[in-house]
């Protein structure tokens, strides 16, 4: 069995996937991106098949479990245990047979699962790949029977423990390739000795207040929560070339800069000593090193003392799905729904740096139907922004199904619904100004200011010609539905027209009693007044009643008069003569 939690385990945590042993060999010759693409494609195929079977009413029985290192040696998988990645299990049809149903590979936390849709006898076997340092504490093969109509989940956990702790010499010689721990309790199995050879950092500064690197043992870990510390017990120490005797220890925030440790102890420690973790941020990655003072060669044991709780993502922050941009409109070509995961709240000790390499799994339920059921699609991205092309009008549900960190994950996080509306979008051409000579206006000629408006798609007015008789308010809005001008889309054009008219006629002129007026657009006249040749107002009307078609001037004295009309666009003056 491969040693769990090496650095390569955490370079990328893939999904629980189902693939053959042939692909297991092939992936050794593939790049990480090629492997991830292939695994994601196979995962999508798997979920498509599950969706199909579910939509057809097939009852599926889930087979699941975890292959784990039993840190506290209680033969039960719990929070203190660590999973083994990339372990192969084979599911056979019938116990003792060679008829393979599927091959399963454990993910980054040792988890595996599949579904069975047929009743009968099955056998699940962990393929033998046992390191001599580990011995099983549970069964590694399980024969079981699924009855007709059975819908319960079957759980098979497979545990191992280290039987030769004092022979386990797996600590890293350099910072970058050191063993990686999600659960620090596992570091207690590294009870071995410091290297007998000096490391690449030999002679460089160890602590700011003294000491230098010599023969180092490195470990990487994700800081947990609680009040805990490293307890190191050196024994059987032998002096190195420097003459001094003992061990020193430090915790660094990065392998790139070893000049500023968070915690450092360069004392000549030959008996039990502790390294506190109170300055560490839960969820962040740190680098723990043990070193021989003056090259001392010591054996050691490490225990984690105090109230230690492995980092668990789900207990540390509150989050929500927010629109990065407004919902797409129907007229967009391939309308894009862009959603961002918004981190709302954190505990005081929590740092955003732990999110840098998170993997986000999304499920989109679209308006499409397959077998009478809404079609679901599965996606995985690194980074907290999700984009999806909405190709069908209707309701979409977007669920952030899972967040996977280096050592922890949250399943079934949050969902939100978004709608690609069937309502026709309205595109405003803006406002134009026309006068009497502009009509009929077809949309092909500029307005009084030389403007020829176009919409977002470059179309001028596509409606019927607008005639002078169509104007009955100031300004006036006209709309028109444009049919399939843009791919996949119809939309509404909106246009506002300010029409300026000054055609006012007065007759008979002269007249003795009744003055008849012809006004093209009475609604544009706000008020009028009649003044004599001396400039004195004789008749004043602050408002217009009706069409103002006739006016009684019999009370006026004979002579010349001027009639002033105050309109929406200015003042119009007409003259007339009052006869005897």
N, C-alpha and C positions, 0 to 999 in steps of 0.2 A: 504494500500500500504506500502511495506517495506521501511524503511528509506534508501535513496540512499547513496552510497559512504561510507560504513563502511569498516573496515580493511579487512574483509573477501572477499569483492568484488575484492580486488586487489591481493589476494593470487595467483590467476591464472585467466587470462582472456581467456575464451573459445571462440570458434567460434559462429557465428550465426547458431543455429541448430534447427532442427525440430523434436520434439519428443512428445510423448503422455503424458497426465496427470498421467498415471500409472507410467511412468518412473520418473516423477517429485517426486513422493512419494518414489520410489525405491532408488533414488540417495541419499536420506538421510541416508541410511544404507550402502552406498558404500564408499570406500576410494577415495581420490582425484584422484589417478592414475587410479582406476577402472572407475571412472566417465569420466575422460578425454579419456580413451581408448574407452569407449562405445560411447561417443559423436563424436569422430573422425571417428569411424566406421560408425555411422549413417550419418555423413557428407559425407563420401566417397560414401555411397550408394545413397545419395541424388544427388551428382554431377554425379555419373554414370548414374542415371536416366535422369538427365538434358542432358548429353552428348548423350544418346541414343535418346531422343526425338528430339534434335537438328539435329542429323545425319539423322533422319527419315523425316526431313523437317517440324516438328511440330512448329507452332508459339507459343512462350511462352510469357506471360504477367507477368511482375514483379510487385509484391505487396510489398511495403517497407514503413518504417517509423521509428520513434523514440518515446519512452515514456520518457518524460523529466520533470525536475523541472525548472519552469520558473523563473529564478533568477531575471531578470529585469522586470518581470510581464508585458510583452508586447504581450503575447499570441502567440508569434512566436518563433520557435526553432532557436537559433543562437549561436554564439561562447561563450556567457557568461552562457549558460544553461548547466545543468548536466543531464545525463541519469540515468534511473532507471534500474538496472539489475534484471534478473530473474522474470520479469513480464510476465504473461501468456495472450496471445490473442488467440481467437478462430475464425477461418474462417468457416462460414456456407455457404452451398449451398442454395440459396434463402433467402430473408429477412424474419425474423420471424420464420424460420424453426429450427429444431433441428438436421439437417443432417450436421455433422461435416466433413469438407474437410481436415483440418489439425489444429494442435495446434502449436503456435509459442511461443518461449521464448526469451526475449530480452537478448542481450549480455552485456559485461561490460560497454559499453557506451550507453546502452539503445536502440540499433539498432535491428531491426528485418526485415526479408524479406522472401519471398517465390515466387514460380512461379505457374501460372495457365495456363493450356493448352486447356481449354474448354470455349467457350463463354457462357454467361448466367448471372443470377442475383446472387450476393454474398453479405454477410454481415460480417464485421469484428468487433469483440467486445472485448474490454479489460475486462477481468474478474474482478469482484468487489473484491477489497482487500484494501480498503481505510482506511488509518490512519486518525483519526479525525483532525490532525493538517494540513491536506492537502485538498484542494478543487480544482476541475477541472476548467481549464480556456479554455478548448476546448472540443469538443465532444469526447466521449469514444466509440461510435459505429458509423459504417458507412455502409450504404446500397448503392451498386453501381452495374452497369451493364457493362459487357464486351461484345462488339459487335463482330460479325464475322470479322476476319481479323485485329482486333485491336492489335497494337503492342507497344502502349505507356506504360510508367511506371505509376503506381498509388501510390501516396505518402499520407500517413495518419500519421500525427504527433499528439501526445496526450500529453497535458501539464497540470501541476499541480502547485499550489503555496501554500505557508504556510499562513494560515489565522490567526494563533494564535502564532505569533513569541515570545511573552513574556512568553508563556507556554512551549516553546521548550527547554527542559533540556537534550540535548543529548551529551554534551561535555564529553570527556573521563576522568575518574578519575585517570587512569594511562597511561603512555606514549604508551605502546605497543598495547593497544586496543582502542586508540583514533579514532574518526571519520577521514576519509581520504578524502582529496579534490584534485581533478584534477584541478578544477576551483575555485580559491580562493574567487570569488564573492559569492559562496554559503555559505561561513563562516558568511556572513552577516545575515543569518537566525538564527544563534545561539546567540540570544539576550536573555540571561537568567541570572542566578546568580551563584556565586561560591558555591561549596559544603559547607554545614554546618559542615561536619565532616572532620577531618584531613586525609590526604592521607598517603600512605605507605612511602613516602619520607620525612615525617614531621621531621623537625629538622636538615636535611642535608643541606649543603651549596647550595645556590641558584645562586648567582653571585660571581665571584672571589673577588670583592671588598665589599661584604657584603650581608646580607639577608639570610634567610633559607626558605626551602619549608614548606608549611603549608597545605592549602586546595586548591588543584590545579584543573584546567580545561585544558585538553590536546587536541591538534588537530595535525593531520598529513597532510602534503600537498606537492604537487610537485611545486617547484619554477617556476614561470612564467618569462616572459621577460618584459623589460621596467623598468622605474623608478617609483616604487610604495612602499607603506608602509602600515602597519597595523595601523588603528586609533581606539583606545579603549576609550570608554566613560563610566566611572564608575558612578553609581548613587545609591541612597538609601544605602550607606555603613553603616555598623554597626561594631563597634570594636569587635575583638575576645578576646581571653584570654590574649593576650600580651599587650593590651592597645593602641598600635599604630593603625592608620587607613589609609587604602589605598590599591592600587593594584600594583603588580609588574609583569613583563613579560620578557620572554626570548625565544630565538630560539636555538635549539640544532641540531647538525648534526646526532645524533644517540641516541637511547634509552639506549645503552650499556654503554655509558660514558657521564655522566651529569656534569662532572667537568670542561668542557671547552666549554661554550656556544659561539655561533657565535655573538649573540647580547644579551645584558642583561641590564635590567632596574629595579633596586631594590628601586627606589625612592618611597616616599609615595604619589602615584598618586591617587587623588580623583576627578580630572577633566580630560578632554580630553588629552590623550598623544599618541605619535606615536612610533612605532617600525620599524626602517628602514630595507630594504632587500637588500641593495646595495652589501653586501658581499656574497649573495647567488648565486649559480650556476644554471641557468635555466635547468630544467629537472631532477635535483636531489631532493631527498625526505628529508624533514626537519620536525622538531617537535616543535610546538609553544605551549607555556604554559602561562596561566594566573594564578596568585596566590594571596591570601590575605595576605597582610603584617601583621605579628603577628596574623594571623588567621582571619583577617577582612573578613566579609561576605558582598560582594557587588554584586549588579546587574550590567549588562554591555551590551553594544552593540558594535559590531565590524563592521567596514567598511574598504574596500580596496580603498585607495586613490592614485591618480597619474595615470601614464600611464601604466596600467597593461594589459598584453597580456598573456593568458593561453599558457603554453608550447605546441608547435606544432613540432613534430619530423621532418616533411618533410622540414622545413625551416632551419634546423640546420647543416646538414652535406651532404657531397657528398660521394658516395660509388660506388663500382663496384664489379662484380663477377670475381674471379680469380681462376685458377686451383691450388688446394693445391698440387696435384701431376700431372705428365704428363698423357695425355689421355691413357686409357687402350688399350692394344693390343688384337687382336682377339684371340690369343692363351691362354689368361688367363682364368682360370676356374672362372666363374662369374666375369667378368671384372668390376671393381669398378670405377665409376666416382666420384672423390672427389673434391668438390668446396668449396671455402671459400669466405664469404662476406668480402671484404677488405674495411675498412673505410679509405677514401682518405683524407678528409679535414674536419676541424671543425671550428666553430666560436671560437674566443678567449676565450669566457666565458663558453664554453661547455665542460662538463666532460664525460669521457668514463664510469664512474660508473653507469650512467643511463641505460646502455645497459645490465646490469647484468641479468635481468630476461625477456629479450625480447623473443617474440614468433615469429618464422619465418615460413611463409606459402609458399610452393613451388609448382609449376606446371611443370610437365615433359611431353612434347609431344614426343612420341617415334615413331620409324618406323612402329610399328604395326598398322594395319588398322582395324577399326570396323565400319561396315556399309559404307565403302568407305571413312571414315574420320580418320585422325590420332588419335590414342588413347591417352587421357590425363589422368595422374594420379596426385593425390593431396596428399601432405605430409605436416606435421607440426613438427617442432623441436624447442627445446629451445637451443640456441647457434647458432653461425653464420657459422657452417660448415655443408654442405649437401653432403650426399653420396647416390649414386644410381647405381644399378647393371644393366649394359647394356647387355641384353640377345640377342639382334638382331643387325646384321650389318646394318649400315645406319646412318642417321642424327637424332640427338636429340636436342630439344630446351629446355633449363632449364630456368625457369622464377622464380625469387623471387617475388611472387605475392603480399605478404603483410608482413609488419613488424608491430607487435602489441606491444606497450609498455603499461605501467600501465594506462596511460591516453590518449594515442594518437596512431594513426596507419597511415601507408602509404599503399596505394593500388596501384597495378600495378607498381612495382618499376623498374625492369630491367630484360632483357633476354639476353642469349647468346646461340650460337649453338655449338655443339660438334659432332664429327663424330667418329663412330667405323668403321674403314676402312675394306674393303673387301680384301685389299692387303695382301698377305701372309707375315708374319713377317720373318725376316732373323735372324737365330741364328748362330753365328760364333764359329766354333770349335777351332779357333786359327791357329797357324803355327806348322808344324812338319818338321823334317829333315830326309830324306831317302837317301840311296845309291843304287847302282845297285842290290845288293842282296836283297833289301827290296821288289822288285817287283815280281809278282803283289801284291799290297797292298790292303787288304780287309777291313781294319779298325779294325781288331781284334788283331793286333800285335803292340807293342810299337815302337816308332821311334828310331833314333840313340841315343837320350838322355833319353830313357826309358819312354817317355810320350805316354799315350794312351788317346787322348782327347775325352771328352763327352760334349753334349750340356746341356742346362738348364734342360731338362727333363731326363738327365742321359743316353741319347742314344749316342752310338758311331756312326761312319760314316755308314749311311744306304744306300749309293749309290752303284753303280756297282763297282767291283774291278778296281783299277787304275793300268794300265800297264806302263811299261817303255816307250813304244811307244807313250803314251798319253802326255808325258812331252815334251814341246817345248818352254818353257820359264823358266826363273829363277828370282824370284819364280813364281809359277803358282797357280791360284785359281780355285778350283773345287766347283760346287754347285749341290745340289740334293733336290728335293721336297719330304718331308716326309709326307705320306698320313695318316691322322687320327691316328697318334701315340698317341697324347694327346687328351683327350675328347673335342669334338666340334671343332677340329682344325687340319689343315694342316700347315706346315711351311717349310721354306727353310734352309737347312744346308749349311754353307759356310766353306770351308777348304782351307788353303794355304800350298803348299808343296814346300820345298826347296830340290831339288834332286841333289846330288853330284855324278858326273860321272868322271872317269879318264881313260876310255878305248880309247887310241889312238894307232893306229897301223901304222908302217912305212915299206914299201917294194917297190921294191926289195932292199935288203941290203946285200952287197954293190950294188951301182948303179953308172953309169957314167954320166947320164944326168937327167932323170926324176925320182923324188921321189914321190911315191904314198902314201897318208895318208888316213886312215880310222878313222873317229871321230864320236862317238855316238851322241854327242850333240854339234855341232859347235857353237851354240848360246851362249854357256857358255865360249867360248874362246874369250878373249878380245884382245890379241896380241901375237906375237911370235918373236923369234930371233934365229939366228944360229951363234954359236961361234966355234972357232977352239980350238985345244988342248992347245993353249997358253992363251986362255980366251979372245981373240979379237973377236969382233962382225963382222961377215962377211955379214949377211943379217938381216935387221931389218924391221919388219912390225908392225906399231903402231895400225893397225886395221885389221879386218878380212873381206875379201870380198868373199861372197858366202860360199860354203861348204869347201873350202880349200882342194880339193880332190887331186890335183897334184901340184908339185913344181919343177921348172927348176933349177937344181944346176950345170949345165954344166960349168959355169964360175968359179966354185970353184976349187982350186988345189986339187990333190989327197991327201987323208989323213983321219984322224978321226975328226968327228964333233959332236957337241951337239946341239940339238934343244930344246929350252925352251918355254913352253906355259904358258902364264899368264891367269888363268881362274878365274871364280867367286869365287872359293873356295881355290885357291892357285896356286902354280907353279908345272907343270909337265915337267920332263926332259926325252927326248928320245935321243939315240945316233945312228949314222949311219956312214958308210964309203963311201967316194967318190973314185970310181975306175978310172982306166985309160981309 
